[in-house]
Amino acid sequence: MSLKDTIKNNPTLKNLVHWMLVPSGEARPRIWVRLLVNPFIHKKGAGSTIRWSTRMDVLPFNQFQLGANSTIEDFSTVNNGVGDVIIGNNSLIGMGNTIIGPIQIGNNVIFAQNIVASALNHEYRDPNQPIQSQPILKSLIVVEDDCWIAANAVITAGVRIGKHSVIAAGAVVTKDIPPYSVAVGNPAKVLKQYNFETKDWERV
């Protein structure tokens, strides 16, 4: 049995290791993890930038990857506590974004400002327990290549946004969006799709 499996299968040991990595009740890893562990485990591509005011709540037991020439702008929060965060090449995570894994963001993707993309949910259905004491649920978010997510959009757990799609400002994406689509509203609905035969963006 590997060390990782040993820790996972021993609740006492798992709690101890978690406490060593993250203070109780917090999401941000301890400074020794940020300085001495993460730089050697997580991958940052050539020419990529993480602005100084970005809050990087990334831990060593899940992946964080930032592709070449990609940028995470100021005042954003990135969290891989419950799942990997993978960002491709030439992609921009704009100011004030919240990115909670598990999430895969492709190449040449634009996230504008104040977007929330969270693959995490809280169980709530047991009325005899506080919500914070109930299990955490997670479901992978995928944003394929060449997408533009406009300001103040929300992307919910389990959603896939197809290649070269546009999510309008303020949209709340609760279901998959096909490739080459423009989606608007709450919940987001496809308004236009690109027709390769007519070579035009047509209303659905």
C-alpha positions as CSV (number, residue, x, y, z in Angstrom):
1,M,0.0,0.0,0.0
2,S,1.4,3.4,-0.9
3,L,1.9,6.2,1.6
4,K,-1.0,8.2,0.1
5,D,-3.3,5.2,0.5
6,T,-2.1,4.6,4.0
7,I,-2.9,8.2,5.0
8,K,-6.4,8.1,3.2
9,N,-7.3,4.9,5.0
10,N,-6.4,6.1,8.5
11,P,-8.7,8.9,9.6
12,T,-6.5,9.9,12.5
13,L,-3.4,10.1,10.3
14,K,-5.3,11.9,7.6
15,N,-6.6,14.5,10.0
16,L,-3.0,15.0,11.3
17,V,-1.5,15.4,7.8
18,H,-4.4,17.8,6.9
19,W,-3.7,19.9,10.0
20,M,0.0,20.1,9.1
21,L,-0.9,21.3,5.6
22,V,-3.8,23.7,6.4
23,P,-4.8,25.4,9.7
24,S,-8.1,24.1,11.1
25,G,-11.1,25.8,9.6
26,E,-9.1,27.4,6.7
27,A,-8.6,26.8,3.0
28,R,-5.2,28.5,2.6
29,P,-2.2,26.2,3.0
30,R,0.4,26.9,5.6
31,I,3.3,29.1,4.5
32,W,5.8,26.3,4.5
33,V,3.6,24.4,2.1
34,R,3.4,27.4,-0.2
35,L,7.1,28.1,-0.1
36,L,8.8,24.7,0.2
37,V,6.4,22.2,-1.3
38,N,4.1,23.6,-4.0
39,P,6.8,25.1,-6.2
40,F,8.3,21.6,-6.7
41,I,5.1,19.8,-7.3
42,H,2.8,22.1,-9.3
43,K,3.6,23.0,-12.9
44,K,3.8,26.5,-14.3
45,G,4.6,26.9,-18.0
46,A,7.1,29.2,-19.6
47,G,6.0,32.8,-19.7
48,S,3.0,32.2,-17.4
49,T,2.2,34.8,-14.7
50,I,0.3,34.6,-11.4
51,R,-0.2,38.1,-10.0
52,W,1.1,38.9,-6.5
53,S,-2.4,39.5,-5.0
54,T,-3.9,36.2,-6.3
55,R,-4.9,33.9,-3.4
56,M,-3.5,30.5,-4.3
57,D,-5.2,27.9,-2.0
58,V,-3.4,25.0,-3.7
59,L,-2.3,21.9,-1.9
60,P,0.2,19.2,-2.9
61,F,-2.2,16.3,-2.9
62,N,-4.1,17.6,-6.0
63,Q,-2.7,19.0,-9.2
64,F,-2.3,22.6,-10.2
65,Q,-1.1,23.4,-13.7
66,L,-0.8,26.7,-15.5
67,G,0.1,26.5,-19.1
68,A,2.6,28.5,-21.1
69,N,1.9,32.2,-21.5
70,S,-1.2,32.0,-19.4
71,T,-2.1,34.6,-16.7
72,I,-4.0,34.7,-13.5
73,E,-4.9,38.3,-12.7
74,D,-5.1,40.2,-9.4
75,F,-7.6,39.4,-6.6
76,S,-8.5,36.0,-7.9
77,T,-8.7,32.8,-5.8
78,V,-7.6,29.4,-7.0
79,N,-8.5,26.3,-4.9
80,N,-7.5,22.7,-5.7
81,G,-8.5,21.4,-2.2
82,V,-11.1,18.9,-3.6
83,G,-9.9,18.5,-7.1
84,D,-7.3,19.3,-9.7
85,V,-7.1,22.8,-11.4
86,I,-5.6,22.5,-14.9
87,I,-5.3,25.6,-17.1
88,G,-4.0,25.4,-20.6
89,N,-1.8,27.6,-22.7
90,N,-2.4,31.2,-23.7
91,S,-5.4,31.5,-21.4
92,L,-6.4,34.4,-19.2
93,I,-8.1,34.2,-15.8
94,G,-9.2,37.8,-15.3
95,M,-9.4,40.0,-12.1
96,G,-11.5,38.8,-9.2
97,N,-12.2,35.3,-10.5
98,T,-12.9,32.3,-8.2
99,I,-11.7,29.0,-9.6
100,I,-12.5,25.8,-7.5
101,G,-11.5,22.4,-8.8
102,P,-11.8,19.9,-10.2
103,I,-11.7,22.0,-13.3
104,Q,-10.0,21.8,-16.7
105,I,-9.7,25.0,-18.7
106,G,-8.4,24.7,-22.2
107,N,-6.0,26.7,-24.4
108,N,-6.7,30.3,-25.6
109,V,-9.6,30.7,-23.1
110,I,-10.6,34.1,-21.8
111,F,-12.2,34.4,-18.4
112,A,-13.2,38.1,-17.9
113,Q,-13.8,39.7,-14.4
114,N,-15.6,38.4,-11.3
115,I,-16.4,34.9,-12.6
116,V,-17.1,32.0,-10.3
117,A,-16.4,28.5,-11.6
118,S,-16.9,26.1,-8.7
119,A,-17.0,22.3,-9.1
120,L,-17.8,22.0,-5.4
121,N,-21.2,21.8,-3.7
122,H,-22.3,21.1,-0.2
123,E,-24.7,18.4,0.7
124,Y,-27.8,19.8,2.6
125,R,-30.5,17.1,2.5
126,D,-30.1,15.8,6.1
127,P,-32.1,18.4,8.2
128,N,-30.6,16.9,11.4
129,Q,-27.1,18.1,10.6
130,P,-25.7,21.5,9.9
131,I,-24.9,21.9,6.2
132,Q,-21.2,22.5,7.0
133,S,-21.1,19.1,8.7
134,Q,-22.5,17.2,5.7
135,P,-20.3,15.8,2.8
136,I,-18.7,17.9,0.1
137,L,-19.9,17.0,-3.4
138,K,-17.7,17.6,-6.5
139,S,-18.2,17.2,-10.2
140,L,-15.6,18.2,-12.9
141,I,-16.0,21.4,-14.9
142,V,-14.6,21.5,-18.4
143,V,-14.1,24.6,-20.5
144,E,-12.8,23.6,-23.9
145,D,-10.4,25.6,-26.1
146,D,-11.0,29.1,-27.4
147,C,-13.9,30.0,-25.2
148,W,-14.8,33.5,-23.8
149,I,-16.5,33.6,-20.5
150,A,-17.8,37.2,-19.9
151,A,-17.9,39.2,-16.7
152,N,-19.9,38.0,-13.7
153,A,-20.8,34.6,-15.1
154,V,-21.2,31.6,-12.9
155,I,-20.2,28.1,-14.0
156,T,-21.7,25.3,-11.8
157,A,-20.4,21.9,-11.0
158,G,-20.4,19.2,-13.7
159,V,-20.8,21.6,-16.6
160,R,-18.9,21.2,-20.0
161,I,-18.6,24.3,-22.2
162,G,-17.8,23.3,-25.8
163,K,-15.0,24.7,-28.0
164,H,-15.2,28.3,-29.2
165,S,-18.3,29.1,-27.2
166,V,-19.2,32.5,-25.6
167,I,-21.0,32.8,-22.2
168,A,-22.6,36.2,-21.9
169,A,-22.1,38.5,-19.0
170,G,-24.0,37.5,-15.9
171,A,-25.0,34.1,-17.3
172,V,-25.4,31.2,-14.9
173,V,-24.4,28.0,-16.6
174,T,-26.1,24.9,-15.1
175,K,-26.1,22.6,-18.1
176,D,-23.6,21.7,-20.9
177,I,-23.1,24.2,-23.7
178,P,-22.4,22.7,-27.2
179,P,-19.3,23.8,-29.1
180,Y,-19.6,27.1,-31.2
181,S,-22.5,28.5,-29.2
182,V,-23.5,31.7,-27.6
183,A,-25.3,31.2,-24.3
184,V,-27.1,33.9,-22.2
185,G,-29.3,34.2,-19.1
186,N,-30.1,32.5,-15.9
187,P,-30.1,29.6,-16.3
188,A,-28.0,30.0,-19.5
189,K,-29.6,29.0,-22.7
190,V,-28.1,28.8,-26.2
191,L,-29.0,31.8,-28.2
192,K,-26.8,31.3,-31.3
193,Q,-24.7,28.6,-32.9
194,Y,-22.2,28.7,-35.7
195,N,-23.4,26.9,-38.9
196,F,-20.4,25.6,-40.8
197,E,-22.5,25.2,-44.0
198,T,-23.7,28.8,-44.1
199,K,-20.6,30.2,-42.3
200,D,-22.7,32.3,-40.1
201,W,-23.8,32.5,-36.4
202,E,-27.5,31.7,-36.5
203,R,-30.2,32.0,-33.8
204,V,-31.4,28.7,-32.4
